Amino acid sequence: MTIPKFKVMNLINIVLLLLALIQYYLLTPLNVNSEKFITVLLDFDTKIKLIPGFIIPYFSIYIFLFLIFYLIIRKKESSDMTVFLFSVVILWSIINFMHGFFPVMNTIRPEIKSPGFFFEAVNSLYASVKQFNTFPSWHVSTAILCALFYSKMKFNKFVIVIIWTVLICLSPVFLKMTYLTDVLVAIPLPFIAYSIAEKITQVTVKTETVREVVKIFSLESLIQSLAIGMRDENTISSMIDNLTRIEKNLTEKDFAEISKIGAALNPPVESLKQVINNLILSIDIEKQITKAKEMFGKDLKTFVPTDKNIKEAGEELINDACKPFDDPKFRYCILEMKKRNTGLINTNSIEEAARERSSDVIYKFKSFIESHKNDIPALNTIINNTNGHTHISFDDIKTISRELRKPPYEISTDEVWNAYLRIDSTNVKPIGDTKNPANIISLTQYAIGKIDRLEPYTDNVDKKFNDWILENESKGRKFSEEELVWLKMMKNHVSSFMEINMMSFNQPPFVNKGGAAKAYNIFGPDLNRIMYEFNEKLI
């Protein structure tokens, strides 16, 4: 279960939908109240022949449009719907504005006398659609906007989408409904609308998500969250950390109190440690798979549960583990023990207090990942790549670090790194160069469980570089001392900037040693291959 978005988002979507309908049904069909029309007619327009068969893709735009709504609704992500509706409203507002200030009248509609279904359909279209409001083309802009969202949603039939979009964009031209200029002007507008909508929505969604995230940093809010059903993995993990710290400082009286309250629960629990263990097991993927097999599989040995099966099984395990928190007496008991032990922690154990702070930092970082994995493309790429190659730029990783430093998180990469180091020094290596933004890649992969050991990004690049050297030597390519010096400089550049190209040689330290000309002099035509392999294999 993910952190729920604030319900205001649904209200925003309803308002945006109403605005979109007003745009389409009231504003778009209006004739331009002007006696002076401009013309954007080109000689090329007069040479285009009428192809009545394009009536099919012309009207198919409505299927194209509503299919987007269906896919977004199926995804059940309100922020996607908000971005789309914002884009539609902004795009259609721009179009209506231009229709009002640039009244263009279509003068190239032919008089159709030929019989046949398609010709009659075109005649009906001419009769129902006025000759005004063509600059820019509504069909073209709307089709491209839909295609843009199909790509953002990673629709698996995108080749069909491209063909469909092209046909829709061509249809008003070959139906003699618009000029070629109307089409060309319409092309950039959806990209502008999407960019504006995305920025507006990010501010709105982040604001509402932040309200939820901030609420669950304290133990009080964590307990409340579990009680009302907010039981995502990050909340469970944070609760485990809090309960573990409390459990370490329990007195004999505390043990007896929990045992007494736990005996009255359904099912009963013997100790706080049992509650902690149940929570740990509930988010363990192996336990979730086993549970899924028990719930859905007839043959436990051969049955392979689906992701949906595992998710449902995980939810059941989590709900069972969280049952003690349904009891108000248990919740009150935990909070009272926390209060009693706070003085001990703050007075007698600086290290314990530091660990508590580190746990909060880690929780903030995991919450940041969960909240922004869909709206920061680079973060999504780091999370979802499977081949070890991130395909993101230096600017991309700086964006992640910059967003991490904004409220409510307000933490830096090195702060998160040191928090992990304090919690798990066995599997976490000191960060080293704190100024290297690329460390966010290793940090994110460690936080989501993709790697078992947290090492500076430069260490990872160094290992891949050594492997690359050995691979080349095994193929008979021996490097001279001068070549190795330059290769190490190129490797260091990749470690810092995520890429090496010819422009890189205009920067230090290369420029001080002869720049691109010197590099080409040393490696010759092989330089391009080396840069390509560095970009593919070291990043």
N, C-alpha and C positions, 0 to 999 in steps of 0.2 A: 504493500500500500504506500503510495507516494504522498507527500505533503499536499493536502488539498489546496487548490487555488481559492482565493477569496470569492464569495458568491457575487460580488459586484461585477466580476468579469462576465457573468452570464447576462446581467442587466445591460452592460455595455454592448454585448453582441446583439441583443434584441433591439437596442436603439440604432445600432449601425445597420442592421437588416432593414429596419423601417426607413432609414435615410436612403439606403440603396433602392428600395422599392419606390420611394418618392422621386428619386432621381430618374428612374427608368420610366415610370408610368405618368409622371406629371411634367417633368422638365424636358427630358429628351425628345418627346414627340412634338413639342411646341414649335410652331413655325417662327421664323425670324421676322420680326416686325420692322422690316426695312424695305424700302423700294430700291435701294442700291445694293446690288450684289457684286462681289468680286469674283474673278475667275482665276482658276489655277490650271486651266486647260493647257495640255501640251500636245504637240503634233502627234506624239506617240499614242495619246489617248484615242484619237480619231482612227488610228490604224488597227486597234484591238477589235476583234470580231466578237459578236455576242455568242456565248456558249451556254444555252439554256440549262444544260445538265448540271451546271454549278449551283442551281437552285437547291440541290440536296445538301452540299456542305454549307451553303449560306444559312439554312434553317437549322442545321445540326449544331450550331453554336450553342443553342439552348440546352441540348443534351450535354455538350462539352462543359457548359457552365454548371449545370446541376450535378454532374458526376463529381466535380470538385467538392461540392457541398456534402455529397454522400461519403466520399473518402475521408473528409475531415471529421464528420460526425462519427464515422466508424472508428477513427483513431481515438476519439474521446479526449482530445486535447483542446481545451477552450482557447488557449493562446493562439493556436493555428487558425482557428475560426476568426479570432479578433484581427489578426494580421490580414487575413484574406478580405474580410468585410471592410476594414479600414482602407485597404488597397482599392477595392471596388468603389467605395464612396469617393475617395480622393481622385481616382482615375475619371470617373464619370463627371465629377465636378469640374475637372480640368477641361474635359470634352465639351460640356455644356457652356462653360465660360468661353471657349474658343468659338463655339457655334454662334454665340451671341455677338462677339466682337469681330469675327471673320465670317460674315454670312456668304456662303458659297452656294450657288445654284447649279444643279446638274443640268447640262444642256446636251448630253450625248445619248439620252435614251432613244433607242430606235422605235419606230412604229412597227409593231409585230402583227403580221397578217397570216403567218404560216400556221397550219393546223398542227395538232399534237399536244400531248399532255404537258411536256416541259414548256413549250411556248405559251400555252394557256396559263400555266403556273406563273411564268414571268410577267405576263400581262396583269394577272391578279396582284402580284407583288408591286408592280408599278402603280396600280390603282390605289393600293392601301398605304404605300409609303411615299411621303412627299418628296419633292425634288430638292429640298433644302437640308441644312444641317449635315453636310457631308465632310466638312474639313475640321478635325481629322475624322477618319473612319472609326465609328463605334465598334464595328465588327472586328476590325484588325486589332485595335488596342485591347479589347476584351479577350479575344482569342489568345493573344500573346501573354496577357496576364495569367490566364488559366494555365497555359503551358509552363509558365514560370513556376507556378505552384505545384504542378505535376512533378517538375524536376526537384523542387525542394522537398517534396514528400517521397522522393525516390520511387516513383511509380514504375513497376517492373515492365511495363509495355511502352516505354518512352519512345521507341521508334514509331509506333502507331500514333502517339501524341504529336510527334514532329510532323508526320505526314498530314495528319488531321488539321493541325494548326496552319500549315502551308496552304491547304485546300481552302480553309475558311478565309484566310487572308487574300487569296486570289479570287474568291467567289464574287465579292462586290465589283471587282475590276472587270471580270468576264461577263458579269450580268449588266454591265454598263450603269451601275449604281453609284460609283465613285470614280474620281480621277486617280491617276497614279500618284499624284502629289498627296492626296488625302491618305493614301496608304503609307507613304514614306514618312510623313509627319507623325502618323499614329504609332509607328514602331517604338520610338524611345519612351513614350509616355507611360506605359505600364511599369517600366524599370524605375522611373522617377517616383511613381505612385507607391510601388512596393518598398522602395528605400525609405520614403517618408513614413509609411505605415509601420514598417518594422521598428524604426526608432521610437515612434510614439508607443507602440505596443510593448516594447522592451521596458520602457519606463513604467508603464502601468502594471505589467505582470510582475516585474521585479519588486515594485512597491508592495503589491499584495502578497507575494511569496515571502518577502522579507518579514512582514508582520507575523507570518506563521513560524518562520525559522527562529526569529528572535524569542518568541514565546517559549521555546522548548530548550533553551540553554540551561535554565535552572532546574534543580531537582523537583521543585514544586510544580513547575510547568510540565516537566517530563511525566510525572505521575498523573497530572491532569490529562495530558495528551493520551496516555495509555488508557485511562478510564473512559474517555469519550471515543475511543476507537482509532486514534492516530497511531498506527503501529507499523510504520515503515522501518526498514533495516537500520537506518541511521539513528532513529529514536531508540530502538532496542539496544543498539551498541552503546549509546550514551548512557542509557539506564544501567547496563551491565557495569560500565566503568564507575558510575556513582555508587551502586550497591556494593561493588567490590571494595571500594574505599571505606564505606560504612562498616562492612563486615569485618574488616581488619581491626577495628577499634571497639568491637562489641564487648560489653562486660557480661559476667555470669547472669546478672539480672536481665540484661537485654536478651540473651539467649533464651532464658525462661519465658520472657514476655512474648517473643516471636513464636516459640513453640506452642504456647497456650493459644494465641490467636490463630496460628496455622492449623492447629488441630480442628478448629471449628469451620475451616474453609472447605469448599467442595470443588475439586478434590483436596484433601488435607495436605499440608506441607510441614515438614519437620523443622526446617531451619531456613535462614536467609540464603545459605549456600545452595540449598536445593533449588530455591527460586532462581538464583543466578545461573546454575547449571542448566535449568530448563530453558531459560532465555538464550543461553549460548547455543544449545542444541537446536533451538527453533529456527535460527538463522544459518545453521550449517547446511550447506548444499547437499552433502551426502545423505544427511538425515531427511532432507526434503525429498530427495529422489526415492529413498526407501519408503517413506510415507506415501508417496505418489503410487508406487508399485502396490502397496497394500490397499490403497483406496480404489485404484482403477484397473489394476492388472489381475487377470485370471491366472496367468502363469508367471510367478515371480521371477523365474530364472530367465525367461526369454522376453518378457514384456519390457518395452522401452517407453517410458512416459514422455509425453510431449511437454513443451514449455508451459502450456496452459495447465497440464496436470500438475507439474512441479510447483507452479505458482499457487494453485488452489491448495495443494498439500502444505506448502509453506505457510499460507495464511491460517490454516487450521492449527498447525504446530504453534505458531505465534499466539493465536487466540487462546489456546490451551495454556501456554506458558504465562500469559498475562492475566489469567483468571484471578489470582490473588489481589490484583489491583482493582478488581471490580468491587472488593469489599472495603467500605470506608474505614473500618477499624484498622485494617492492615495498612492502608495508605497513611492514616494518622500516625500509626506506630513508627513507620519508616521516617516520616518527617521529624518526629520528636527525637528519634535516635540521631538523625543528622544534626539537629540543633545541639544536642548534648555533646556530640563529638567534634563539633566545629572548633570549640576552644582548644581541644587537644591537638587538632591538626594544625591550627594557626600558631599555637604557643610552643608546642613540643616537636613539631615536625615540619621544618621548612621544606624538606624534600617532598613530603607528601603534598604540601600545598602547591609546590611547583609542578608536581605530576598532575594535580587536579587542573591547574591552569593549562598544562599541555594537552590534557584530554579535551578541554573546552576548545582549544585552538584546532585540534584534529577534527572535532565534531563540526566546527564552523567550516573547515575546509571541505569535509565530505558533504555538508549541506550545500555549499557553493557548487560543487560538482553536480549534485542532484538537481539543483535549481536551474543551472545554466547549461546543462549538457545539450539541450536542444536549441538554445538561442545564441550560443557562441560556437560557430562552425569548427574552429580549430580545436576546441575542447571535445566536441563530438568526434572529430577525426582521431584524436589521441585515444579516446575510449574505445572506438569501434575498429581501428585498424588491426589486422590480424597477421600481417607479414613483418611487423617490426618497423616498417618505413612509414613515417608520419605524413609526408607530403604537405607540410605546412611551412610557412615562411617565418622569418625572424619577426616581422611585424605582427604575425598571428600570435606568437607566444607572448610578445609584449602586451598584446591586448588582454590575454588571460590574466597576466600579472597585474595589469592596471585595474581590471574589474575586481580582482580579489582584494585590492586595497581600498575599494569603495565601501561605504556603509551598506549593510550592517556588519560586514565581516571585518574589514579594516585590519587585515593581516597580510604579511609579506611572505614570499616564498621561503626565505631563510628562517622566518619565525615558525612556519609549519614544519620545515625540515628539522629544526632543533627540537620541536615538540615530539616528533617521531623518534628522534635520537634519545630523548630522555625516557620515553616509554619503552623503547625496544632497541637498546644499544647494540645487541647482538647482531641484528639484521640491518642496521642502519649505519652507514659510514658518514663521518663528518662531511658537511657540504663543500668545504674548500672554498672555491670561488663563489662568493655570495652574489656577485654582480652578473653572473651568467643567467639570462632569462630562460635558457633552454632547460635549466634544472626543473622547471615546472612540468616538463614531459615525464621525467623519471618519477617525480612526486605524485603526479596524477595516476600513473600506471601502478605505483605501489599502493596508493589509497584505495583503488578499486580491485586490488588483488591480482593484477596482471603479472606482476613480478614479485618474487619472494624476498628480494634483497634490494634495499634502497641505496644506490650509489650515485655520485654526481654524474651528470650527463657527459662530462668530458671523459670520465673513466670508461663509460660505455663506448664512446667514439674511439678512445685509445685501443680498446680491445679489438674493435672491428678493423681499425687501421693495421694493427699487427697481423690480424688474420689475412688482410688484403695483401700485405707485404709477402707473407709466407706463400699465399696462393700464387702470386706473380713469380716468386723465386722457383716454385715447383714447376712452373711452365717454362723456366729458362730465362726469365727476365730479371737480370741482376741490376741493381741500382747503384750508381756511384755515390761517393760521399756528398758531393754537391747536390745530386738529385734527391738524396735522403733529406738534406737540409730543407730544400724547397717543399718536398712532400710533407714534412712535419709542419712547416708553416701553413701549408694548404689544409692539413688536418686540423690545426688549431683554429683556422678561420672557419671551417665547417662547424667545429664545436661551439663557436660563439654565434655565428650568423646563419646556421642551418643550410648553407648553400655556398658553392664556389662557382664562379663564372669569370669570363674575361674582364668584366668590370671590377671584380675583386682585386685584381692586380694593380689597380689605381689607388689602393688603400695601403696604409702601413700594415705589416712591415715590408710588403712586396715592393711598393713604390720606391722605398729607400735602397732597394737592392737591384734596381733595373726594370721593375714593373713587368708588364705583359711581354714586352720585347725580349727581356732576359729569360722569362719562363719559356717562351717559344723557342728561344735559342738553345735552352737546356734539353727540353723534351721533344721538340719538333712536332710533327703531326700527332704524336702520341698524347699530346697535352689534352686534346679534346676528349679522348677516351678516358684518360685519368680523371678529368673533372666529372664526366658522366658517371663513372663508377663510384667516385667519392660521394656524389649526390644520391646515388642509389643505395650504396652499401654501408656508408658510414652514418647516415642520418637515421 
